[in-house]
Amino acid sequence: MLKSYAFTQYPYCRSADQDAPHNVIHPVVIIGAGPMGLAAAVDFSIKGIPVVIIDDNNTVSVGSRAVCYAKRFLDISDRLGVGQRLIDKGVSWNLGKVFFEDQQIYSFDMRPEEHHRRPGFINLQQYYLEQYYVERLVDFPSASLRWKNKLVAISQDSERVSLEIETPEGRYQIEARYVIACDGANSKTRQLCSLESSGEVFADRFLIADIIMRDQSFPPERWFWFNPPFHDGSSTLLHRQPDNLWRIDFDLGWDADPEVEKRPENIIPRVKAFLGDEVEFELEWSSVYTFCCRRMQNFRHERIFFAGDAAHQVSPFGARGANSGIEDIDNLVWKIQLALTGFANQKLLDSYSEERILAADENILNSTRSTDFITPKNRANKVMRDAVLALAKEFSFARPLVNSGRLSVPPVLRSCSHISPDQQSFNSAVEPGSPCTDAPVLFKGNQSYLLSLVGNHFHCLLFIDDLETLSGSERDQLQALSELALPIHPYIITAKASEIELAAPINLLIDHLGLIAQRLDSSDRCCYLLRPDQLVAGRCRDFNFNLISQMQRRALGDFTDV
């Protein structure tokens, strides 16, 4: 017997706030216990900020929904203490194949450079992701996760946000210094604030069929068909997931009736035509969706911030929904933390919207291009697309023109105001505004990875060719960085171990494979400043306390030195 996932029903519990004589004020309230809301709650909890999460449901998401998680998603989840569980359960993959009608026309490899801790992508049902984040929150008594708590009213003034919440036992009110809306594409928070998203709604409908089957002839790869011979639509996408679960996305066209198409008696023949009559399977879940590419004008509404699908939406081609959503959280939480602890000005909070709108626009552009190629909107476009696909069968020059969904990569925030631009030349794919690279290092005699050691704080990476040349003045400057009002934690990176001892707070990383230096194009005394979200805030060829502290001030919104 093929087994389906058993969805946990989380109990509604009465909170102390419901019996308080006055409205309780919380540092942060998060609306929505989906992947983004849960990730934000864990991040705040790690940083020591008490948080309340409310959700009008009482279970994790039903159906696979988001299934593809990129390396950056996994790196962030590692920082939040959930990454290994995702890897252990998920199906790792790097290879994708593209078919035109009944022939494979090319394949691509999403594998990152060698010696990264995480693969290019994993596939995992969204309900597992949410379950693991819910279980991670149990580690933090200061986090209050409240099921069957529905937001029904919200208002704010210059000091706080007031929320009215409906529960099975009636309504109550709480207040918050800041609110993060992670309540999805149909955000109730956005509606209550009379805010809108604008963009393009596509005249396409797709059927998701989650099926359970034991047949393992399909490898753990991303397979995409244009004009599939087994289906009358223009495309089909296949992904393998854990527990013998496979997700199939069928293009239905705009004229399809969603209620009719998602009936089992209509889905099963379609799946059989794809798999063959002899393959045993069970239908676990299905949905028909219409997608759009749109975003809010501003992701910050005074003390209310919008993240994930509440702020922006893209078509599913390219796996940009959850991947860009967790990057929103990674960008936002440390900024709110600093605001709560008195280190952030309004410019830093505004930078969330500036930086993530740049990312959203890049995702929307790539997603729109993919959608236009996958589902041509007129005969001329379809003729052109099919000509490209036909050429790609034999000629490599045409393959880069084939767009079956440019897969998600983090945007580079090089043009954003809080990023210090290069003043000297570097030859590295990692640049200011991009996430730092990863590679193995030796730390205190044990093998680790760079991204496992940085994050949650500002870090200074100083490359030294020979530790014996480290001067007393340089030690003093590193010590001074660690003693700033907002400390910059110093790491010295060198290629070989040394007998020289470094006193705290200076830590030593041995780049024994030389990969960190190679990937960051470092030289002796080269220095990188990393933000708490592991993004490169700035870099320089010559270590200088004043320059590094100036980069930090710019990252925090102080432009007096610019």
CORRABEL-V938406 format. One record per backbone hydrogen bond with DSSP energy under -1.0 kcal/mol. CO is the residue of the C=O (numbers start at 1). NH is the residue of the N-H. E is the energy in kcal/mol with one decimal. If there is no record, write none. Layout:
# CORRABEL-V938406
co=CO nh=NH e=E
co=CO nh=NH e=E
This chain:
# CORRABEL-V938406
co=15 nh=18 e=-1.2
co=16 nh=19 e=-1.4
co=24 nh=175 e=-2.8
co=26 nh=177 e=-2.2
co=27 nh=178 e=-1.5
co=28 nh=52 e=-2.0
co=29 nh=180 e=-2.1
co=30 nh=54 e=-2.5
co=31 nh=182 e=-2.7
co=34 nh=38 e=-2.6
co=35 nh=39 e=-2.1
co=36 nh=40 e=-2.5
co=37 nh=41 e=-2.1
co=38 nh=42 e=-2.4
co=39 nh=43 e=-2.5
co=40 nh=44 e=-2.7
co=41 nh=45 e=-2.1
co=42 nh=46 e=-2.6
co=43 nh=47 e=-1.6
co=44 nh=49 e=-2.8
co=45 nh=48 e=-1.5
co=51 nh=144 e=-2.7
co=52 nh=30 e=-3.2
co=53 nh=146 e=-3.4
co=54 nh=32 e=-3.1
co=55 nh=149 e=-2.5
co=57 nh=148 e=-2.1
co=58 nh=10 e=-3.2
co=64 nh=126 e=-2.2
co=67 nh=124 e=-2.4
co=69 nh=122 e=-1.9
co=70 nh=74 e=-1.9
co=71 nh=75 e=-2.6
co=72 nh=76 e=-2.3
co=73 nh=77 e=-2.4
co=74 nh=78 e=-2.2
co=75 nh=79 e=-1.7
co=76 nh=80 e=-1.4
co=77 nh=82 e=-2.9
co=77 nh=83 e=-1.4
co=78 nh=81 e=-1.6
co=82 nh=86 e=-1.7
co=83 nh=87 e=-2.3
co=84 nh=88 e=-2.9
co=85 nh=89 e=-1.8
co=86 nh=90 e=-2.9
co=91 nh=123 e=-2.3
co=93 nh=121 e=-1.1
co=94 nh=110 e=-4.5
co=95 nh=222 e=-1.6
co=96 nh=108 e=-2.4
co=97 nh=224 e=-2.2
co=98 nh=105 e=-2.9
co=98 nh=106 e=-1.4
co=99 nh=226 e=-2.5
co=100 nh=103 e=-1.8
co=103 nh=100 e=-3.0
co=106 nh=98 e=-2.6
co=108 nh=96 e=-2.7
co=120 nh=71 e=-1.5
co=121 nh=93 e=-2.4
co=122 nh=69 e=-2.8
co=123 nh=91 e=-2.4
co=125 nh=129 e=-1.5
co=126 nh=130 e=-2.5
co=127 nh=131 e=-2.1
co=128 nh=132 e=-2.6
co=129 nh=133 e=-1.8
co=130 nh=134 e=-2.6
co=131 nh=135 e=-2.4
co=132 nh=136 e=-1.8
co=133 nh=137 e=-1.8
co=136 nh=139 e=-1.7
co=137 nh=140 e=-2.1
co=140 nh=143 e=-2.0
co=142 nh=51 e=-1.1
co=144 nh=53 e=-2.9
co=146 nh=55 e=-1.9
co=150 nh=166 e=-3.3
co=153 nh=164 e=-2.6
co=155 nh=162 e=-3.2
co=160 nh=157 e=-2.4
co=161 nh=176 e=-2.3
co=162 nh=155 e=-2.1
co=163 nh=174 e=-2.0
co=164 nh=152 e=-2.8
co=164 nh=153 e=-1.3
co=165 nh=172 e=-2.2
co=166 nh=150 e=-3.0
co=167 nh=170 e=-1.9
co=170 nh=167 e=-1.7
co=172 nh=165 e=-3.1
co=174 nh=163 e=-2.9
co=175 nh=26 e=-3.0
co=176 nh=161 e=-3.3
co=178 nh=29 e=-2.0
co=179 nh=305 e=-2.9
co=180 nh=31 e=-2.7
co=181 nh=307 e=-2.3
co=184 nh=187 e=-1.3
co=187 nh=191 e=-1.7
co=188 nh=192 e=-2.7
co=189 nh=193 e=-1.6
co=190 nh=195 e=-2.5
co=191 nh=194 e=-1.7
co=198 nh=295 e=-2.1
co=200 nh=293 e=-2.8
co=202 nh=204 e=-2.0
co=205 nh=252 e=-3.2
co=205 nh=253 e=-1.0
co=206 nh=289 e=-2.5
co=207 nh=250 e=-2.7
co=208 nh=287 e=-1.7
co=209 nh=248 e=-2.1
co=210 nh=284 e=-2.8
co=210 nh=285 e=-1.3
co=211 nh=246 e=-3.2
co=212 nh=282 e=-1.9
co=219 nh=221 e=-2.4
co=222 nh=97 e=-3.3
co=223 nh=238 e=-2.7
co=224 nh=99 e=-3.3
co=225 nh=236 e=-1.6
co=226 nh=101 e=-3.4
co=228 nh=231 e=-1.1
co=234 nh=227 e=-2.5
co=235 nh=251 e=-2.2
co=236 nh=225 e=-3.0
co=237 nh=249 e=-2.5
co=238 nh=223 e=-1.9
co=239 nh=247 e=-2.8
co=242 nh=245 e=-1.1
co=244 nh=213 e=-2.6
co=245 nh=241 e=-3.0
co=246 nh=211 e=-2.9
co=247 nh=239 e=-2.3
co=248 nh=209 e=-2.5
co=249 nh=237 e=-1.9
co=250 nh=207 e=-2.8
co=257 nh=261 e=-2.7
co=258 nh=262 e=-1.7
co=260 nh=263 e=-1.5
co=263 nh=266 e=-1.9
co=263 nh=267 e=-2.1
co=264 nh=268 e=-2.6
co=267 nh=271 e=-2.4
co=268 nh=272 e=-2.6
co=269 nh=273 e=-2.1
co=270 nh=274 e=-1.1
co=271 nh=275 e=-3.0
co=272 nh=276 e=-3.0
co=276 nh=279 e=-1.4
co=282 nh=212 e=-2.7
co=285 nh=210 e=-3.0
co=287 nh=208 e=-3.4
co=289 nh=206 e=-2.3
co=291 nh=202 e=-2.1
co=293 nh=200 e=-2.6
co=294 nh=313 e=-3.2
co=295 nh=198 e=-2.5
co=299 nh=306 e=-2.8
co=301 nh=304 e=-2.0
co=303 nh=179 e=-2.3
co=304 nh=301 e=-3.7
co=305 nh=181 e=-3.6
co=307 nh=310 e=-1.2
co=308 nh=311 e=-1.8
co=308 nh=312 e=-2.1
co=311 nh=296 e=-2.5
co=313 nh=294 e=-1.7
co=316 nh=319 e=-1.7
co=318 nh=408 e=-2.2
co=320 nh=324 e=-1.7
co=321 nh=325 e=-2.0
co=322 nh=326 e=-2.4
co=324 nh=328 e=-1.6
co=325 nh=329 e=-1.8
co=326 nh=330 e=-2.4
co=327 nh=331 e=-1.7
co=328 nh=332 e=-2.1
co=329 nh=333 e=-2.3
co=332 nh=336 e=-2.1
co=333 nh=337 e=-2.6
co=334 nh=338 e=-2.0
co=335 nh=339 e=-1.8
co=336 nh=340 e=-2.5
co=337 nh=341 e=-1.5
co=338 nh=343 e=-2.9
co=338 nh=344 e=-1.1
co=345 nh=349 e=-1.4
co=346 nh=350 e=-2.6
co=347 nh=351 e=-1.6
co=350 nh=354 e=-1.9
co=351 nh=355 e=-2.9
co=352 nh=356 e=-2.5
co=353 nh=357 e=-2.3
co=354 nh=358 e=-1.5
co=355 nh=359 e=-1.6
co=356 nh=360 e=-2.7
co=357 nh=361 e=-2.9
co=358 nh=362 e=-1.9
co=359 nh=363 e=-2.5
co=360 nh=364 e=-3.0
co=361 nh=365 e=-2.4
co=362 nh=366 e=-2.3
co=363 nh=367 e=-2.9
co=364 nh=368 e=-2.8
co=365 nh=369 e=-2.1
co=366 nh=370 e=-2.1
co=367 nh=371 e=-2.5
co=368 nh=372 e=-2.6
co=369 nh=373 e=-1.6
co=370 nh=374 e=-2.9
co=371 nh=375 e=-2.8
co=378 nh=382 e=-1.9
co=379 nh=383 e=-2.5
co=380 nh=384 e=-2.3
co=381 nh=385 e=-2.6
co=382 nh=386 e=-2.8
co=383 nh=387 e=-1.8
co=384 nh=388 e=-2.1
co=385 nh=389 e=-2.4
co=386 nh=390 e=-2.3
co=387 nh=391 e=-2.3
co=388 nh=392 e=-2.1
co=391 nh=394 e=-1.2
co=391 nh=395 e=-2.9
co=395 nh=398 e=-1.2
co=398 nh=401 e=-1.2
co=399 nh=402 e=-1.4
co=413 nh=416 e=-1.9
co=416 nh=419 e=-1.5
co=431 nh=434 e=-2.2
co=433 nh=413 e=-2.2
co=434 nh=536 e=-2.4
co=439 nh=450 e=-2.0
co=441 nh=448 e=-3.2
co=442 nh=510 e=-2.5
co=443 nh=446 e=-1.7
co=446 nh=443 e=-3.2
co=448 nh=441 e=-2.1
co=449 nh=452 e=-1.1
co=450 nh=453 e=-1.9
co=458 nh=489 e=-3.0
co=459 nh=530 e=-3.1
co=460 nh=491 e=-3.1
co=461 nh=528 e=-2.2
co=462 nh=493 e=-2.9
co=463 nh=525 e=-3.0
co=466 nh=469 e=-2.1
co=467 nh=470 e=-1.8
co=471 nh=475 e=-2.0
co=472 nh=476 e=-2.3
co=473 nh=477 e=-2.1
co=474 nh=478 e=-2.3
co=475 nh=479 e=-2.5
co=476 nh=480 e=-2.4
co=477 nh=481 e=-2.0
co=478 nh=482 e=-1.6
co=481 nh=484 e=-1.1
co=481 nh=488 e=-2.2
co=489 nh=460 e=-2.5
co=490 nh=507 e=-1.8
co=491 nh=462 e=-3.0
co=492 nh=509 e=-3.0
co=493 nh=464 e=-2.3
co=494 nh=511 e=-3.1
co=503 nh=506 e=-1.8
co=507 nh=492 e=-3.0
co=509 nh=494 e=-2.1
co=510 nh=442 e=-2.1
co=510 nh=512 e=-1.8
co=511 nh=514 e=-1.3
co=514 nh=518 e=-1.6
co=515 nh=519 e=-2.9
co=516 nh=520 e=-1.9
co=517 nh=522 e=-2.3
co=523 nh=526 e=-2.7
co=526 nh=463 e=-2.8
co=527 nh=540 e=-2.3
co=528 nh=461 e=-2.9
co=529 nh=537 e=-2.8
co=529 nh=538 e=-1.1
co=530 nh=459 e=-2.0
co=531 nh=534 e=-2.0
co=532 nh=456 e=-3.1
co=534 nh=436 e=-2.6
co=535 nh=531 e=-3.0
co=536 nh=433 e=-2.7
co=537 nh=420 e=-2.7
co=538 nh=529 e=-2.8
co=540 nh=527 e=-2.8
co=544 nh=548 e=-2.4
co=545 nh=549 e=-2.7
co=546 nh=550 e=-1.9
co=547 nh=551 e=-2.1
co=548 nh=552 e=-2.0
co=549 nh=553 e=-2.3
co=550 nh=554 e=-2.2
co=551 nh=555 e=-2.3
co=552 nh=556 e=-1.7
co=553 nh=558 e=-3.2
co=554 nh=557 e=-1.3
co=559 nh=562 e=-1.1
